[in-house]
Structures are given as C-alpha cells and as structure tokens.
Amino acid sequence: MKICFFAGDPFWGGISNNGGSRTILKSAEALRKLGHRVDVVAVADNFKWFKHPKVLKKVPKDTEAIVAISISDIRWMHKLKTDAKKFYWMRGYETWRIRKESKYLKALERQPVIVNSTNLKLHLKRKGISADLCFAGLDEIVDTTEHYLIRQENVGFLGPSMHATKRYDLCEKLMKALPEKHYGTMVKVSERKHAEFYNNFGVWFAPTESEGFHNPPAEAALYGCVVVCNRMETNGMMDYADDETAMRYNTFEEAVECVRNPDWNTVGRMQTRLWEKIGSREENMKRFVKILQGESE
C-alpha cells in the first residue's frame, strides 16, 4: 500500500525532537519493513534523534491513503487535490491547538479517526464519534540491569514541558519531598541512548494528566522500572497501568510513599501486560494497514 503521513499545517506542521514525531517515524519504518511504501510529508524536519528518510514537501500523486498526524493538519489535508483516502491518527486530545471544542469535534467528523489508546476511544464515544483503536506498538528491548536494588534510589521522569498537564510541578515537588533520592529527566535523549538512559532508574514517576498513549512509562517498565502514576483515565496509561502492574496514587502524599517504597513485583506483571495487550510495533502496523484498507474489526 502507498501511505503518506501528513504534517502540513503551515504553522504547527512538521516533525521535531519529540515523542509524537518519533512515533510517526518509527511507524513509517515498521510499515516499510512490511513492504509498504510510506512517505512523510511535513513543512519542516527538525528531528535529530535518529536517521530517517528525507521528508517530502508534497504528497505523491499515487498515494492511496493520507494520514493527518495532528488535529491542525486535518483542514490542510482536505485542501489537497487527491483521490487518496483520508484519515486522522489521533494520539492526544489536542485542544491546545483548537481550543473551541465544537470546532475540534467538527474537524474529527471530516474523516475516519484512528486513536492510539483506549481512553481516547472512550472519550470520543461519549462525544458521539466512533474511532478505530490502533496502538503504535512496542520495540524489543534488552534490560541489561539485573540488580534492581542498585537502581532503587534513582527516579526518572519527563523534563519540563510547555503543557501544564504533564505536571512537571509534581516532579519538582517530589525532589523536595525526597531529597535523598537521585533524579534524572528525559530531555533530548537520542535513540541509541534509550537503554543507557532507562537503565539508570528503578522508579519511573509519571504524573501526567492528559495523554493519548503515554510511551515513556511503558518503555521504562520494559527496562525494569516500577511505574508510579495517578489513577486518572486520561493519563494515557489505562491500557497497561492498574493496581496489579503499577503503583497508583490519589494524592501527592501517596505518590511520595510509592516512590519511597517501590513494589518490584509490579515490574514483571507490567512487562507481561504490555506484550500481551499492546504488542509489537510490527503487529500493530499490520492492523493499521487493515484499517486503512477498510478491513477494521
């Protein structure tokens, strides 16, 4: 199949060093390995974490399916003169781009919607919008650290963000509450240093309150970290984090206790859940193609 990921908004469009762009490029890579032709069309390419095929400025004429990768790309996708089928892969409820929700929902109604997490599917269902669920999938990793207790005093989390919903303020608060711990933030970590980065930590603190599928906690768990997160449905972790697989809190005080006394038994359960429910990137991209071909379940 001839597929094009589209980031054509003149202001917001483009790919850069962030998790969302990484997902698109990794998905394109997996689809190519499955034998599909995949192009990424973007107004700018500032992604430096790993090498990837050059992005295009225009959608090839013979493209069969175009996939907008953000809410703001949708209207520009529909301006294209093409017979290709049009889709939107929703990987977050991006109301910070289109703040008026009625306008946001109207944009979603213009084409089939694919979501990357159960919480987004449920949220859209409440709004009367149907969507196909397709995870981006997981990459195979090798956890090189066997002695988890050595990492127990090391806590990792995402770095500062422009989005208040990431709750970096709670990360700062945690560092003050437990000054005896050692902390590290995920800021501009290149692909080849992912294993080195995650293997530093025993606990991954994930206080975010609004995500599609939240990748870093899942990745951290695969590298042997205990995941500490809130209980919110919108946190992007409901597909893999519950009371069996993670340490969840209602209050900040509970979060502090979870970090202070991590439950190592959750690690293996989380890893099993991730592989059984989410699966590999290849498995999910096979499903993605079926959706584009109109063969979704």
VENUR-V265562 format. One record per backbone hydrogen bond with DSSP energy under -1.0 kcal/mol. CO is the residue of the C=O (numbers start at 0). NH is the residue of the N-H. Records with the same first field share a line. If there is no record, write none. Layout:
BEGIN
CO=NH + NH
END
This chain:
BEGIN
0=36
1=63 + 64
2=38
3=66
4=40
5=68
6=42
8=12
14=45
15=17
17=21
18=22
19=23
20=24
21=25
22=26
23=27
24=28
25=29
26=30
27=31
28=32
29=33
30=35
31=34
36=2
38=4
39=55
40=6
43=14
48=190
55=41
59=62
63=84
64=3
65=86
66=5
67=88
69=72
72=76
73=77
76=79
79=81
84=65
86=67
87=113
89=115
91=93
92=94
93=96 + 97
99=103
100=104
101=105
102=106
103=107
104=108
106=109
111=87
112=131
113=89
114=133
116=120
117=121
118=122
119=123
120=124
121=125
123=128
124=127
131=114
137=280
145=147
146=149
147=150
150=153 + 201
152=181
153=201 + 202
154=183
155=204
156=185
162=165
163=166
164=208
166=169
167=171
168=172
169=173
170=174
171=175
172=176
173=177
177=180
181=154
183=156
184=186
185=158
189=192
190=193
192=196
193=197
194=198
196=199
197=200
201=225
202=155
203=227
214=218
215=219
216=220
217=221
218=222
219=224
220=223
225=203
226=246
227=205
228=248
231=234
233=210
235=213
236=239 + 240
241=245
246=228
250=254
251=255
252=256
253=257
254=258
255=259
256=260
262=265
263=266
265=269
266=270
267=271
268=272
269=273
270=274
271=275
272=276
273=277 + 278
278=137
279=283
280=284
281=285
282=286
283=287
284=288
285=289
286=290
287=291
288=292
289=294
290=293
END
